[in-house]
């Protein structure tokens, strides 16, 4: 079965990571200095972009296009137009520049153009063309493009469903430390879909994704640790990982952490804390009859203490959300 992999949403992160960064701390060049080399000119454009000087970046990149037809400058202009950074947002013009740059071999442009086709922004939605552009970028080593291409193969709409092909592209993304790709590849190895079933390989990719902060992978790796599934059993470390993910607000992790607290496996037994985490998870639709019983058997004062912990946690989480907004 591939149900969990199919449930992964197609990524829609259209931010283009600049391919070159202006070195910091350089001295201002004297007036008599020769004009900058081509590579330095585009570095100046990306440097201005990274510092938030979007109009300057736009001007430098535009001049670079006029003089040298530079695909990286075209990609930068497309990015500025697509996001409306210092200029009026114009996704149709952005698509035009992305298309020119992609045809000239720029993988970032191909990836950005694929997202526009996937979402129907600036162009008519076209999953087949999105697939073609993702593939062009992926073949040039773009990790997130490879991940999106893999999901299209799993989805089976733009191309015939082919989980083996999906696995190959997921590996491209996984090896570039795209945590979503690592997690999805781990699922395929765990379930033996598109690849030979290999729980140890699944655990390896889960661990790598966990190290990059991927919460679903952290939970699955913790489950493998707790059960000793193809890795050394370590209930204490599993409990720690469940707690870390629970603190991020993940209801599945909150449920798992509540269970280890209730049973005292991997951590000190604490029914009050277990009930509190259970109520938090249940508030996000993760039910658990066993933990309902834990809460129901608490003495009135203990149940009140659990309720207070829930209120305090929710208040703290709400404050954090307001700080980020």
C-alpha positions in Angstrom: 0.0 0.0 0.0 1.1 3.5 -0.7 -1.6 5.5 1.0 0.6 7.6 3.2 2.9 8.5 0.3 -0.1 9.4 -1.8 -1.2 11.7 1.0 1.9 13.9 0.7 0.8 17.2 -0.8 2.6 18.5 -3.9 5.1 21.0 -2.7 4.4 24.6 -3.8 7.5 26.4 -2.5 8.3 28.8 -5.3 11.2 30.5 -3.6 14.3 30.4 -5.8 17.6 30.0 -3.9 20.1 32.3 -5.4 22.8 30.3 -7.2 25.6 32.7 -6.2 26.1 35.1 -3.3 27.9 38.4 -3.3 31.0 38.1 -1.2 30.8 40.4 1.9 33.5 42.8 3.1 35.0 43.7 -0.3 36.5 47.2 -0.7 34.8 49.6 -3.0 36.5 49.6 -6.4 38.2 52.8 -7.6 36.6 54.6 -10.5 39.5 53.6 -12.8 38.8 49.9 -12.2 37.8 47.8 -15.2 34.1 46.9 -15.6 33.1 43.8 -13.6 33.2 40.4 -15.2 30.0 38.7 -16.3 29.9 36.4 -13.3 30.5 39.3 -10.9 27.7 41.3 -12.5 25.2 38.6 -11.8 26.6 38.2 -8.3 25.9 41.8 -7.8 22.3 41.3 -8.8 21.8 38.4 -6.5 23.6 40.2 -3.7 21.3 43.1 -4.0 18.3 40.7 -4.1 19.4 39.0 -0.9 19.8 42.3 0.9 16.3 43.3 -0.1 17.4 45.9 -2.7 15.0 44.5 -5.3 14.8 47.4 -7.7 18.6 47.5 -7.8 18.7 43.7 -8.4 16.0 44.1 -11.1 18.0 46.9 -12.9 21.3 45.0 -12.8 19.6 41.7 -14.0 17.7 43.5 -16.8 20.9 45.1 -18.1 22.6 41.7 -17.9 19.8 40.2 -20.0 20.0 43.0 -22.6 23.8 42.7 -22.9 24.4 38.9 -22.5 21.0 37.1 -22.6 22.0 35.6 -19.3 19.6 32.8 -18.1 20.3 33.3 -14.5 19.5 37.0 -14.8 16.2 36.0 -16.5 15.4 33.7 -13.6 16.1 36.5 -11.1 13.8 38.9 -13.0 11.2 36.2 -13.1 11.4 35.7 -9.3 11.1 39.4 -8.6 8.1 39.7 -10.9 6.5 36.5 -9.6 6.6 37.7 -6.0 6.1 41.4 -6.7 9.3 42.4 -4.9 9.7 46.1 -5.4 7.6 46.0 -8.6 4.1 45.2 -9.5 3.4 41.5 -9.2 3.1 40.0 -12.7 3.1 36.2 -12.9 2.5 36.1 -16.6 5.7 38.1 -17.3 7.5 36.0 -14.7 6.4 32.9 -16.6 7.8 34.4 -19.8 11.2 35.0 -18.2 11.3 31.6 -16.5 10.5 30.0 -19.8 13.3 31.7 -21.6 15.8 30.8 -18.8 14.6 27.2 -18.6 15.0 26.8 -22.4 18.6 28.1 -21.9 19.2 25.4 -19.3 18.6 27.1 -15.9 17.3 24.5 -13.5 15.9 27.0 -11.0 13.8 28.6 -13.8 12.5 25.2 -14.9 11.5 24.4 -11.3 9.8 27.8 -10.8 8.0 27.4 -14.2 6.8 23.9 -13.2 5.2 25.4 -10.1 3.4 28.0 -12.1 2.0 25.3 -14.4 1.1 23.1 -11.5 -0.9 25.9 -9.8 -2.1 27.7 -12.9 -0.5 31.0 -11.9 0.5 33.2 -14.9 -0.2 30.3 -17.2 -3.0 27.9 -17.8 -2.7 25.0 -15.4 -1.1 22.1 -17.1 0.1 19.1 -15.0 1.8 17.5 -18.0 3.9 20.7 -18.7 4.6 20.9 -14.9 5.9 17.3 -15.1 8.1 18.2 -18.1 9.6 21.2 -16.3 10.1 19.3 -13.0 11.9 16.6 -14.9 14.1 19.1 -16.7 15.1 20.6 -13.4 15.5 17.3 -11.7 17.7 15.9 -14.4 20.0 18.9 -13.7 20.1 17.9 -10.0 17.4 20.0 -8.5 16.3 18.2 -5.3 12.9 19.7 -4.7 12.0 19.3 -8.4 12.9 15.6 -8.1 10.6 15.4 -5.1 7.7 17.0 -6.9 8.3 14.8 -9.9 8.2 11.7 -7.7 4.8 12.8 -6.3 3.4 13.2 -9.8 4.5 9.7 -10.6 2.7 8.5 -7.4 -0.4 10.6 -8.1 -0.6 9.1 -11.6 -2.5 12.0 -13.4 0.2 13.8 -15.4 1.9 10.5 -16.1 1.0 6.9 -15.6 1.4 5.9 -12.0 4.9 4.4 -11.5 6.0 4.1 -7.9 9.4 2.6 -8.9 10.1 5.8 -10.9 8.9 7.8 -8.0 11.4 6.0 -5.7 14.2 6.8 -8.1 13.4 10.6 -8.0 12.7 10.6 -4.3 16.3 9.3 -3.8 17.6 12.2 -5.8 15.9 14.6 -3.5 16.7 12.6 -0.4 20.4 12.6 -1.2 20.2 16.4 -1.4 18.7 16.5 2.1 15.2 17.3 1.1 13.5 16.0 4.3 10.1 15.5 2.6 11.8 13.3 0.0 13.6 11.4 2.7 10.4 10.8 4.6 8.5 9.6 1.5 11.4 7.3 0.5 11.4 5.8 3.9 7.7 5.0 3.6 8.3 3.3 0.3 11.1 1.2 1.9 9.0 0.4 4.9 6.0 -0.7 2.8 8.0 -2.3 -0.1 6.2 -0.3 -2.7 8.3 0.6 -5.8 11.4 -0.8 -4.0 12.4 -3.9 -2.2 11.0 -3.8 1.4 13.9 -2.8 3.7 13.0 -1.6 7.2 16.6 -0.8 8.0 16.9 1.5 4.9 13.5 3.0 5.9 14.9 3.7 9.4 18.1 5.3 7.9 16.1 7.8 5.9 13.8 8.5 8.7 16.8 9.3 10.9 18.2 11.7 8.3 14.9 13.5 7.9 14.5 13.6 11.7 17.9 15.3 12.0 16.7 18.0 9.6 13.7 18.7 11.9 11.0 16.8 9.9 8.3 16.1 12.5 6.4 13.2 10.8 9.8 11.5 10.3 10.7 12.1 13.9 7.6 10.4 15.1 8.0 7.4 12.8 11.7 7.0 13.8 10.7 7.2 17.5 8.1 4.5 16.9 10.8 2.3 15.3 13.2 3.0 18.2 10.5 2.2 20.8 9.6 -1.1 19.0 13.2 -2.0 18.0 12.1 -2.2 14.4 15.3 -2.9 12.4 17.2 -0.6 14.8 18.4 -1.0 18.4 15.4 -0.7 20.8 15.7 2.4 22.9 12.5 3.4 24.7 14.1 6.3 26.6 15.3 8.0 23.4 11.9 7.3 21.7 10.2 9.0 24.6 12.4 12.0 24.2 11.7 12.3 20.5 8.0 11.9 21.1 8.2 14.8 23.6 10.2 17.0 21.2 7.6 16.5 18.4 4.7 16.9 20.9 6.1 20.3 21.9 5.8 21.3 18.3 2.1 20.8 18.5 1.8 17.5 16.5 -1.2 15.6 17.8 0.2 12.1 16.9 3.3 12.9 18.9 1.2 14.2 21.7 -0.8 10.9 21.7 2.4 8.8 21.7 4.0 10.8 24.4 0.9 10.5 26.5 1.0 6.8 26.1 4.6 6.4 27.3 3.8 8.7 30.3 0.8 6.6 31.1 2.7 3.3 31.0 6.1 4.6 32.3 8.0 3.1 29.4 11.0 5.2 28.5 10.2 7.9 31.0 8.8 8.2 34.5 5.2 7.3 34.8 3.0 10.4 35.2 -0.8 10.0 34.8 -1.5 13.7 35.2 0.9 14.7 32.5 -0.3 11.8 30.3 -3.9 13.0 30.7 -2.8 16.6 29.8 -1.0 15.5 26.6 -4.0 13.2 25.7 -6.4 16.1 26.0 -4.2 18.2 23.7 -4.1 15.4 21.1 -7.8 14.8 21.4 -8.4 18.5 20.8 -6.8 17.9 17.4 -9.1 14.9 16.7 -6.6 12.1 17.8 -8.7 10.0 20.1 -7.5 7.1 22.3 -9.9 5.1 24.5 -7.1 3.8 26.7 -6.0 7.4 27.5 -9.6 8.4 28.1 -9.6 5.8 30.8 -6.4 7.3 32.3 -8.1 10.7 32.6 -11.3 9.2 33.9 -9.6 7.4 36.8 -7.7 10.5 38.0 -8.8 12.0 41.3 -10.6 15.3 41.1 -7.6 17.4 42.1 -5.3 15.5 39.7 -7.8 16.0 36.9 -7.9 19.7 37.7 -4.1 19.8 37.6 -4.2 18.1 34.1 -6.7 20.7 32.9 -4.5 23.5 34.2 -1.5 22.2 32.3 -3.5 22.0 29.1 -4.7 25.6 29.6 -1.1 26.8 30.2 0.2 25.0 27.2 -2.5 26.4 24.9 -1.9 29.9 26.2 1.8 29.5 25.6 1.2 28.2 22.1 -1.2 31.0 21.3 1.4 33.5 22.5 4.1 32.0 20.3 1.7 32.2 17.3 1.1 35.9 18.0 4.8 36.5 18.3 5.4 35.0 14.8 2.5 36.9 13.2 
